Amino acid sequence: MSASFPSLFPGMLLDAAGRYAEDHVAQEIQGDPVRELGWTATLVPEEAGGAGGTLSDLASIVEGLATHGLQLPVVETCAVVPLLLQAAGAETAHRWLEAVAEGSARIAPMTALSATPEHLAVAARHLDIGYELSGVVQGVDLTLPATHYLVPVQMDGDDAIFLVDAERVGAPKARYRTMEGRLGADFTLERLAVPESACLARGAAVRKARAKATDAALLLTAADTVAALATLIRQTVIHLKERRQFGVALSSFQVLRHRVADMYVKYLGAKGLVIHCFHEYEQNAADLRRTLRLTKVSLAESARACAESAIQMHGGMGVSEEVLATRTAQRLIASEFRYGDRLMHGARLLAQPQSDERVSLSNQTGSVR
């Protein structure tokens, strides 16, 4: 009983992320490893002091972490933030992207993990001096410390992005551990006063930036899912080879071998979908969002089925978080709810199969805890 799992995005970034994850997977996160390792500079242009990398480079990091089960908000910190910042004017964007690359500004998106960056949970009102923000954002990732929050808002019937000091926002209303082990939080903004300079951009530039951030988040989450699937199947095969029942290894039972084979077929299908999505992304395909939505629905079904099978085949060990396969299964199930669950994306496909209409706040799915 064996299976082949060649890397999706091989290279030095994958190796570095994999080594770091392997060394720290059983430890509590200390400091800010994402910025200390320079990963926040991946998508930042070279002229702003970044690496000028591609989404495939960032996917290598995501794959390396997922392979060893380490949970870090790379998608939010290294993809969503720099892509949203690009909505600002050239001078403003350059200044903040440079700060992100060098680590002097620790910016986190104030967006729900269960919704895409295109969902608006906060409203802004223009005052005589500055602005006033009001709204509730549930399920924000607080795994890493932040000095600023990027807040997508709706203002006067238009879209805008605000950059707000974390001290001004204050403490969240609630903190909790999410299903996959992240630190989540709920924020309630009640007529929060911010200066004029807090508004980075509004209008078409914001909508374009949020669409790009959503595409990147969906794509990287899909890559995370495939990497986690490979780890789950690998750990399940190891378990079946090592555990014995009735004097023989579990791997000798034909029904279990067939079940692992079914998991592997699902993995190969998921891998092919992700490779196709990255190709579509690189080609700037017109129907990219539709492809990503279809992929989200397919991967969610495959990941849940494989997670349930792995837990069952691990028996009592399958409910212990000390087991890597269990943590990986939790990661896969939680990924279904990241950036919109399969029901939401399926509904969008049925309602607007060829367009990317913005979803109202009332249609958002709840956060996973």
Secondary structure, DSSP 8 states (H G I E B T S, - for coil): -------SS-SHHHHHHHHHHHHHTTS---S-HHHHTTGGGSSS-GGGTS----HHHHHHHHHHHHHTT----HIIIIIIHHHHHTTS-HHHHHHHHHHHHHTSS-EEE---TTS-TT---EEEEE-SSSEEEEEEEEEEE-SS--SEEEEEEEETTEEEEEEEEHHHH-S-SEEEE-TTS-EEEEEEEEEEEE-GGGEEEESHHHHHHHHHHHHHHHHHHHHHHHHHHHHHHHHHHHHHHH-EETTEEGGG-HHHHHHHHHHHHHHHHHHHHHHHHHHHHHTT-TTHHHHHHHHHHHHHHHHHHHHHHHHHHTGGGGG-TTSHHHHHHHHHHHHTTTTS-HHHHHHHHHH-TT------GGG------
